């Protein structure tokens, strides 16, 4: 049978995946499911793109990294825009089917946790939301032990004459990224002397800012919908989400701002 639009994209299968649980079905539950499924697709795409950026850094491919970071920044803007759609759902509408979520929670998104781990936001305690021995837990444990994007960035900087301290090279992979003053001096030097690297560093900062914007918008969305209630599935809700606000992926790029 000839390949068609529907068979290539598996449209029939895709459209069967939105299955509301409320009885009678609440109108906005379909929107809630659709938005979160689309988010999972974007998480998959971003993990794919971040893998390429890591490889670009290792190869010293400046322009390859620039092109992919532009795409990642655009995806982040799309993720923020989708929150505008979700905010058209009122708290009363959400509460009409929230109980049907039972023990499910966004905290259980394996891909988003992978996304955080790849970026260097390593929180081993988040593994508790995933069944020990399960496929998702095993994926996260692997990502926890792997170098972060910042580690690949150090490989890139080393190719431009930067002496990366052993303390950063040998840092426990399960520990989060930290700022380093010696790296800031070197990044500033490259920023001021290499135009193409200035573009790269600014795109990295754009992506970092985009993620912080999404976190803020997500927190306000949740606060608007449920106030100070516990999150679904026993998660910690708004207070927990607020703890990750304004955390930087690339803290050294922010630290040099006052010196530019």
N, C-alpha and C positions, 0 to 999 in steps of 0.2 A: 504494500500500500504506500502511496506517495506521502512524503512528509508534508504536513500542513502546519499552519500557525498553531492550531489547537493541539496537535500531537507533539510538536516540538516543545511547546511550553507546558504540556500536560495540563491544559486549562480545565478539563473536566475533573481531573483529580484535585486540582487546586481549589476549585469552587465547592468541593464537598467537605473542605476542612473547617469551615466556619459552622460550628454546631452549638448554638445557644443551649444553656442548661435550665433557664428559667421556665416555669410552667404556671400560668400561661407565659408565652415568650414575651419578654420585655423589649420594647423597640430598640433601645440603645445598646443592648448586649451585643448585637451584631457589630456595631461600630467598635466597641471595646475589643472584641476578638480580632477584628480586621486590623486595627491599628497595631496591636501587639504582635500579630503574625507578620505584618510588614516590617516592624522593628527587627524581628528575628532575621528576616531576609537581609536587612541592611547591616545587622551585626555580622552576618556571614560574609557579606561583601567587604565590610571594613577589615575584618580579619584577613581576608584574601589580599586586600590592598596593603595592609601593614606588613604582611609577609614579603611583599615585593619591596617596600621601602627598606626593610631590614637587609634584604639582599642587595639593594642599590647602595646602601651604606657600606656594606662589606666589600663591594666591588669599587667603591669610590665613584659611583655613577651619580654625579651631582644633578644633572638634568633629568635623569630618570626619576630620582627622588622628588625633584621639584614638580614634575608632571603628575606624579601619583599623589603627592600632598595636596595639590590643587583639587584633585578629585575628592580626596578625603574631606577637605574643608567644605566642599559643596554638599557632600552627603551629610555632614554635621548640620548644615543650615536646613536641609530637608528634615532631619530628625527634630529640630526645634520647631519647624513649621507644622509638623504633624501634631504637636502638642496644642497648637491653635485649634485644630479640628477636634481633638479630644476634649478641650475645654468648652465646647458647645454642649457637652453632656452635663446636666445639672447634678448637684449632690443628691437630690431626691431621686433622680433617674438612676444614678449609680447604686444608691442604696436599695433600689427595687430588685436588683439581682446580685448584689455583693455577697450575700450569704451563700449563693450557689457556687462561689469560687472555692468554698470549703478550705482545704489545706493548701491550695495553690497560691503562689506568690511570685512577684517579679524577682524576689531574692533568689529564686530557683533557676533563673536564666543562666544556663551554663555558658552560652556564648558571650553574654555581657561580662561575666566574671572572667572568661578567657580574654576578652578585650581589655579589661583592667590589668590583668596579669601581663599581657603582652606589652602594655604601656608602662609597666613597672610599678603599678599600684598593687603591691603584693600584700594580701591580707589572708594568711593561712586560716584564720578563724572562720572565714566565710565558707570553708569546705563543709562545715557542719550542716549546711542547708541541702547537702547532696548525699544520697545514700552511699555508705561505705561499700566499695567494691563495684558500684554501678559504673556504667560507661561514662556518664557525665563527670563523676567524681575522679575517675582515672584520667580523663582528659585534663581536668583542672590541676591535678597533682603533677602531670607532665609539664603543663604551662608554668606552674609555680617554680619548677626546678630549672626552667630554660632561661637563657639570657633575655632581658627585656629589650625594647627598641632603643633605650638609652645606651645599653651595652653595645649595640651595633653602631650607634652614633659615635661612641668612643673609637670604634674601629675606623670609622670614617675620618674622624679628627686626626687620628694617628697617621693616616695617609697624607695629611696636610702639615706634618711636622710637629704635631702636638705630642708632648711627652705625658701620656696619661698615667697618673699615679698608680702604683701597684695596689694601693688600698681600694681603688675603684675597680681595677681589673680583677682583683681576687675577692671582691665583695660577695658574700653569701647571696646566691641568686634568689633566695626566698625573702630577702630584705627589700624594702621599697627604695625608690630613687631618693638620693639626697643631693643637695646643692654642694658645690665644691669651689672655693675661691680661686684655686689655681686654674681650674678649668675655665672659670669666668674670664680670667685675664687672657687666656689663649683664644677663647671664643671672641672676645672683644677685638683682639688683634686681627683675626680673620675677618670679622664683620667689617672692619674699617679698611681692609686692604684688598678684599676680594669681592667684587660686585655680585658674582653669581652665588657666593656663599651668603651674602647679605639677603638675597632673595630667598634662599633656602631657609635661613634662620627665621625670617619673618613669616614664612608659610608654616613652619613648625609652631611658631607662637600663635598664629591664626587658628591652627587646629586645636592647640591647647586651650585657647580662649573659647573656641566653639564648644568644646566639651564642658568647660565650666559653665557656659551659658545654658547648655542643655540640662546640666545638673540643677542649676538654680530654677529653671522653668519647671523641671520635673518635681522638685520639692514643693514649689508653690501650687502646682497642679494637685498634688497629693493633699497638701494642707487645705486647699480649697474644697476638696472632695470629702475628706474624712476628719479634718481638724486634728485633734490630738489623740484620736483613737489609735489602738494598735493596728498595725498593718495586717493585710490578709495573710492567712497561713501562720499566724503567730509572729510575723516579722515585727520589727521594732518601730515602724512607721516614720513619721516626719522627723522626730528628734535624731534618729539614726542617720537618715539621709542628709541632714544638715551637717553632720560631721565631715562629710567628704566635699562640701562646698569649697570652691576656690583652691583646691589642692592642684598643684602644677605637675604636669607630666615632665616638663623641661624647666626645672627651677632655675638653672643657670642662665637661661635665655631671659627670664624675667629679672634676675638679679642685676643684669648689666644695664638695664634701662636708664638709670640715672647717670650713667657714664657715657652715654652716646652723644 
